[in-house]
Amino acid sequence: MTTKLACFGVLLGGLFLLSSCSSYRDIEVKDFTIDDFSMQGSNILIDFSAMVNNPSRAFVIQGAAGDLNRGQQPFASAQLMDAISVVGKSERRYSGQMQLTVKDLMALFRMGADSNSWDLNAFLFTGDMRIKSAGIKKTFKYRDTPLNQLLNSL
């Protein structure tokens, strides 16, 4: 009897977890902009903002970290500096800060200082993003995902 109850609890918990994660597919990220950046040696702090349409429940992006490649060449390691809380059933502009540690400074200089002209599809992200919603934590793993696609597929 206890085994059946434990299996039912695990099954119910698994279904709840799967149903809560499926709603992330409906989230839409629009108008991603780099608002400001400062460089100190090989470290770059990037202030960014984006319009987020979240038709599902509230969630928090607790962290994101990984490596950015430009094509096949290692470009930088990236880390989200602070958590971002996204309100449920809303469309709002959110901002955050990311730290990049550039591995190839010459590639950065060749790309130019105008970050708005950079092709986000040329950058591939390998890493993870940790999300918490309604007490449930979920880690999304990415491998060689174009940065533009990542922004549109939380």
N, C-alpha and C positions, 0 to 999 in steps of 0.2 A: 504494500500500500504506500509506504513512504517513497519507494523508488518511483512509482507511477506519479505521485504528487510532485516529486523533484523533476521528473522528465517533463511534466505538464508546465511547471514553472519555468524551466529552461526554454521550452518551446514558445510559451507566451512571451517571455522576455526577448527572445530572438525575433519574433514577429513584430513586437513593439519597436525594437531597434531598427529593423529593416524598413518599417513603415515611416519611422521618423527620419531616416536618411534619404528616402526616396523623394521627399519634398524639396531637397536641396537642388534638384534638377530644374525646378521652376524659377530659381533665382536668376535675375538678369543683371549683369554689370554693364553699364553704359558710360560713355564719356570719361574714360580713364585719362587723367592728365598728370604730368609731373609738374608740380607747382613750384618747387625750388630744390636745389641741391647744393651741397657744399662738399668740397674735397679737401682732405687733409692727408697728404701722402697717398697711400693706395686705398684709403678708406673714403667712401662717398656716402653721405647721409642724404637720402632722397625723401622729400615731402611729396606725397601723392594724394590725389583725391579721385573719387569715382561716384557716379550715380548708381545706387543699388535699388532695384525693384525686388522686394521680398514679399511674395504673396503668402508665404508660410509663416511658421512660428519664429520667435526671436532666437538668435543664436549669437555666440561669441567666437570670433576667430582668435584662439588663444595663442597661436604661434604659427610661424611658417619659416622653414629654413631649407636651404639646398644650394645647388650649384647651377650657375647659368653658363651655358656654352653659346658661343656665336658660331653657328654652323657646327663644325667638328672641333673647333678650338675652345679650350677652357677660357672663360672670360672673367668670372667673379663668383665668389660665394655670397649668398644673400641671406638676410635674416630680418624678419619683422620685429621691430623694436618694442611695440606695445600691442596689447590686445585691442581688438576692434569689436565693439558691441553693436549688433545690427538689430534694429527694432522689427518686430513682426508685423506683417500686413501693412507695409508702408513702402513708399519710394522716397528715399532721402539721399543726400550727398554725404559721404563719409570720407574722412581723411586719415592718413596714417603715415608712419615713417619707417623706412627700410634702410638697413645698412648693407652696403656692398663692399666687399674687400676685393679689389680688382687684382686679377692675376696677371693680366697683360695690359700694362699701361699704354704701350704703343698702339694697341688696337683701339683703346679709348680715344686717344688723340686723333687717330685716323678717322674716327666716326664724327668728330666735330663736337662743338659745345652746344649746338641746338638740339636738345633732347627730343623736341617735338618732331624732328625729321627722322628719328631712328625708326627702323622697321622692326616692330615688336615680334613679327613672325620669324625674324632671323635669330632670335634668342630662344634657346631651348632650356627648360627648367627640369631638373631632376632633384626631387626632395619630397617633403611632406608638408601638409597643412593640418593643424589640429583644431577641431571645432567642438564646442560644447553647446548642447541644446537640451533644455528641460532635464538637466542632471546627467545626461548621457554624453560621453565623450567619444568622438570618432576621429580617426586619422585617415586622411586621404593621401595616398601616395601617387606621385607623378614620376614618369620616366620619359625624358626627351620630349616634353610637351611644349609646343610653341607658346611663348609668353602671352600672345594675344588670345589664344584658345584657352589658356589657364584662367585668364581674367573673365572669360565668358562662361566658365563651367565650374563654379564652386562646387 
